[in-house]
């Protein structure tokens, strides 16, 4: 996940979208760009979030189906994280 956030900062992307069965996608100047052609597996978005989100906040996401927080990535910047349970998977 940190690699994706570094790419976001490098490309000046405003958003990244992680959804099961779709490629990770960044939004640059209102245009959506897949990072690659790999489709994320059903557990992919949650696993990526687990790389940067503290365990207690992951538990909050699992319990409530929603997560909103900010995280700092040293040397890159601060990022707002919004996670949700969607159709039985996380995004």
C-alpha positions as CSV (number, residue, x, y, z in Angstrom):
1,X,0.0,0.0,0.0
2,X,2.8,2.4,0.7
3,X,4.1,1.9,-2.8
4,X,0.6,2.9,-4.1
5,X,0.6,6.0,-1.9
6,X,4.1,6.9,-3.1
7,X,2.9,6.6,-6.7
8,X,-0.1,8.8,-5.9
9,X,2.2,11.5,-4.6
10,X,4.6,11.2,-7.5
11,X,1.8,11.4,-10.1
12,X,-0.1,14.1,-8.1
13,X,-3.2,11.9,-7.9
14,X,-6.1,13.0,-5.8
15,X,-7.5,9.6,-5.0
16,X,-6.8,5.9,-5.2
17,X,-9.6,3.3,-5.5
18,X,-9.3,-0.3,-4.3
19,X,-12.1,-2.7,-5.1
20,X,-12.3,-6.4,-5.3
21,X,-12.1,-7.9,-8.8
22,X,-10.9,-4.6,-10.3
23,X,-7.4,-3.1,-10.8
24,X,-6.2,-0.5,-8.3
25,X,-7.0,2.9,-9.9
26,X,-5.7,6.4,-9.3
27,X,-7.5,9.6,-10.2
28,X,-5.4,12.4,-11.8
29,X,-7.0,15.7,-12.8
30,X,-10.4,14.0,-12.8
31,X,-9.3,11.1,-15.0
32,X,-9.2,7.5,-13.7
33,X,-6.0,5.5,-14.5
34,X,-5.5,1.8,-13.6
35,X,-2.2,1.3,-11.9
36,X,-1.8,-2.0,-13.7
37,X,-4.0,-4.7,-15.2
38,X,-4.0,-6.9,-12.2
39,X,-7.4,-7.5,-10.7
40,X,-7.4,-7.3,-6.9
41,X,-8.6,-10.5,-5.2
42,X,-11.6,-10.4,-2.9
43,X,-9.3,-9.9,0.1
44,X,-6.9,-7.5,-1.7
45,X,-8.3,-4.1,-0.5
46,X,-8.4,-5.2,3.1
47,X,-4.9,-6.7,3.0
48,X,-3.6,-3.4,1.5
49,X,-5.3,-1.4,4.2
50,X,-3.8,-3.6,6.8
51,X,-0.3,-2.6,5.6
52,X,-0.9,1.0,6.7
53,X,-3.9,1.1,9.1
54,X,-3.5,0.2,12.9
55,X,-5.1,-3.1,13.9
56,X,-7.7,-1.4,16.2
57,X,-8.9,0.7,13.2
58,X,-9.1,-2.5,11.0
59,X,-11.3,-4.0,13.8
60,X,-13.5,-0.8,13.6
61,X,-13.9,-1.3,9.8
62,X,-14.8,-5.0,10.3
63,X,-17.4,-4.1,13.1
64,X,-19.0,-1.1,11.6
65,X,-18.4,-1.5,7.9
66,X,-16.8,2.0,7.7
67,X,-13.5,3.6,8.3
68,X,-12.4,7.2,8.0
69,X,-9.0,8.4,9.2
70,X,-5.8,10.1,8.1
71,X,-2.3,8.5,8.0
72,X,1.1,10.0,7.6
73,X,3.7,8.4,5.3
74,X,7.1,9.6,6.2
75,X,8.7,11.7,3.5
76,X,5.6,11.5,1.3
77,X,2.7,13.3,3.1
78,X,-0.6,12.7,4.8
79,X,-3.4,10.6,3.3
80,X,-7.1,10.4,4.1
81,X,-8.3,6.8,4.2
82,X,-11.9,5.9,3.7
83,X,-12.8,2.2,3.8
84,X,-16.1,0.4,3.6
85,X,-17.7,-3.0,3.3
86,X,-19.3,-3.3,-0.1
87,X,-21.1,-6.3,-1.4
88,X,-19.4,-8.6,1.1
89,X,-15.9,-7.3,0.5
90,X,-13.9,-4.2,1.5
91,X,-13.1,-1.2,-0.7
